[in-house]
């Protein structure tokens, strides 16, 4: 019997196809094993969790920042403790936010509080073949994601040339002597074979002892953050903001899209057009608006989450205001550094 929970991490820059890969994973995962999913989104409102296949899954969503920086590290450590103490899955699959620097994950999983119950297995980096090279030149998190990953899924190859794909591979090889590459469209690869899920496994078996009280856990995390805060790797210079759409037509949304500053990296959310639910999905200049048939919370409808550098946010707010949008909640801002 297994004596720990195997942990897999999915990384990749904004819009690379991490959630699509996650759904491939879920659909191919053996029914006799226990799977836990931890999803992290940079924006205030989580969108990707709604798009995950299956209604009976154990899913923990953490939003409003990266689980690998101080802003939501508390929620992450508490979430891991809850998973270890009560759920005890065979496999924990973590999908990090697209702007995450994942180098601190192994340290988090090996904290004394977990008593060795987590076993880090593999880190996958999903690469957007069409936009990866541009993002790599600007954002440090992209370099950190490829330098700490072991397997690379070059996704959206239908949107890139053969020369672009080979250039991506050559760049990754500068960080790894023998990287594993998989080429795909819509992250369509054999996940079960990739993870060797055909190997026998009966379930996780471990005990953490007496559960900590909520106050004890809170105090532990506070002390932990006070010790490690200075060593946490700062994220890239990005902000997220949520905007409520008062309504309109598909043409109205497309007109707003073409006016977005080129520095805007990501816009995503569910919108109502002619009484039908659609997913608005914008990634570095490319936009799709597709009908959806998924249950969506009321507070998610007609709300777009936008991610961009802080210096252009005033222009973005002005544009969105002129396009029948109203900013909702607080802008999610962190202390940043940028790749030179």
CORKAJO-V477901 format. One record per residue. N is the residue number from 1. RES is the residue in one letter. PSI is psi in whole degrees, -180 to 180 (* if undefined). Layout:
# CORKAJO-V477901
N;RES;PSI
N;RES;PSI
This chain:
# CORKAJO-V477901
1;X;146
2;X;145
3;X;16
4;X;169
5;X;124
6;X;134
7;X;129
8;X;140
9;X;132
10;X;119
11;X;177
12;X;146
13;X;171
14;X;128
15;X;14
16;X;-22
17;X;25
18;X;-43
19;X;-35
20;X;-44
21;X;-40
22;X;-42
23;X;-36
24;X;-43
25;X;-48
26;X;-45
27;X;-28
28;X;0
29;X;135
30;X;135
31;X;-19
32;X;9
33;X;156
34;X;121
35;X;135
36;X;137
37;X;131
38;X;117
39;X;134
40;X;126
41;X;141
42;X;-31
43;X;168
44;X;-35
45;X;127
46;X;132
47;X;-42
48;X;-33
49;X;-33
50;X;-26
51;X;0
52;X;135
53;X;146
54;X;137
55;X;-15
56;X;22
57;X;148
58;X;111
59;X;132
60;X;124
61;X;131
62;X;121
63;X;-173
64;X;29
65;X;178
66;X;138
67;X;-11
68;X;13
69;X;170
70;X;-24
71;X;-40
72;X;20
73;X;-35
74;X;-48
75;X;-37
76;X;-49
77;X;-43
78;X;-40
79;X;-44
80;X;-40
81;X;-41
82;X;-42
83;X;-45
84;X;-37
85;X;-36
86;X;-40
87;X;-45
88;X;62
89;X;162
90;X;-41
91;X;134
92;X;121
93;X;119
94;X;123
95;X;112
96;X;160
97;X;153
98;X;-13
99;X;18
100;X;146
101;X;108
102;X;11
103;X;-19
104;X;-2
105;X;-46
106;X;-36
107;X;-40
108;X;-43
109;X;-23
110;X;15
111;X;145
112;X;-30
113;X;-26
114;X;-11
115;X;39
116;X;16
117;X;-17
118;X;135
119;X;108
120;X;128
121;X;-49
122;X;149
123;X;122
124;X;138
125;X;117
126;X;125
127;X;126
128;X;104
129;X;-32
130;X;-29
131;X;-6
132;X;-47
133;X;-38
134;X;-44
135;X;-36
136;X;-34
137;X;-20
138;X;-44
139;X;123
140;X;-30
141;X;-30
142;X;-45
143;X;-42
144;X;-37
145;X;-42
146;X;-31
147;X;-24
148;X;-5
149;X;166
150;X;-27
151;X;142
152;X;119
153;X;105
154;X;104
155;X;164
156;X;37
157;X;-17
158;X;-15
159;X;6
160;X;158
161;X;164
162;X;-35
163;X;-39
164;X;-44
165;X;-43
166;X;-35
167;X;-38
168;X;-46
169;X;-43
170;X;-36
171;X;-46
172;X;-36
173;X;-19
174;X;-20
175;X;-15
176;X;133
177;X;-31
178;X;71
179;X;154
180;X;120
181;X;143
182;X;129
183;X;140
184;X;161
185;X;140
186;X;33
187;X;34
188;X;88
189;X;165
190;X;93
191;X;-40
192;X;-43
193;X;-38
194;X;-38
195;X;2
196;X;46
197;X;-2
198;X;-4
199;X;142
200;X;139
201;X;126
202;X;-17
203;X;160
204;X;143
205;X;105
206;X;159
207;X;135
208;X;3
209;X;-162
210;X;128
211;X;140
212;X;145
213;X;166
214;X;-38
215;X;-41
216;X;-42
217;X;-41
218;X;-44
219;X;-40
220;X;-47
221;X;-40
222;X;-44
223;X;-38
224;X;-47
225;X;-34
226;X;-28
227;X;-36
228;X;-3
229;X;-41
230;X;-22
231;X;-6
232;X;135
233;X;123
234;X;150
235;X;-179
236;X;165
237;X;80
238;X;153
239;X;157
240;X;149
241;X;149
242;X;139
243;X;131
244;X;129
245;X;124
246;X;-10
247;X;163
248;X;-154
249;X;170
250;X;-39
251;X;-37
252;X;-43
253;X;-41
254;X;-36
255;X;-41
256;X;-39
257;X;-47
258;X;-18
259;X;-5
260;X;137
261;X;145
262;X;-19
263;X;-15
264;X;127
265;X;-39
266;X;135
267;X;130
268;X;144
269;X;171
270;X;132
271;X;151
272;X;118
273;X;119
274;X;47
275;X;17
276;X;141
277;X;133
278;X;154
279;X;117
280;X;125
281;X;109
282;X;127
283;X;107
284;X;53
285;X;-12
286;X;133
287;X;140
288;X;147
289;X;106
290;X;141
291;X;145
292;X;150
293;X;66
294;X;150
295;X;126
296;X;136
297;X;150
298;X;-37
299;X;-2
300;X;-17
301;X;131
302;X;28
303;X;122
304;X;133
305;X;123
306;X;138
307;X;128
308;X;165
309;X;149
310;X;-30
311;X;-19
312;X;0
313;X;-38
314;X;-42
315;X;-37
316;X;-46
317;X;-40
318;X;-44
319;X;-46
320;X;-38
321;X;-36
322;X;-9
323;X;23
324;X;29
325;X;150
326;X;130
327;X;137
328;X;141
329;X;-167
330;X;147
331;X;134
332;X;110
333;X;145
334;X;174
335;X;138
336;X;167
337;X;160
338;X;147
339;X;137
340;X;*
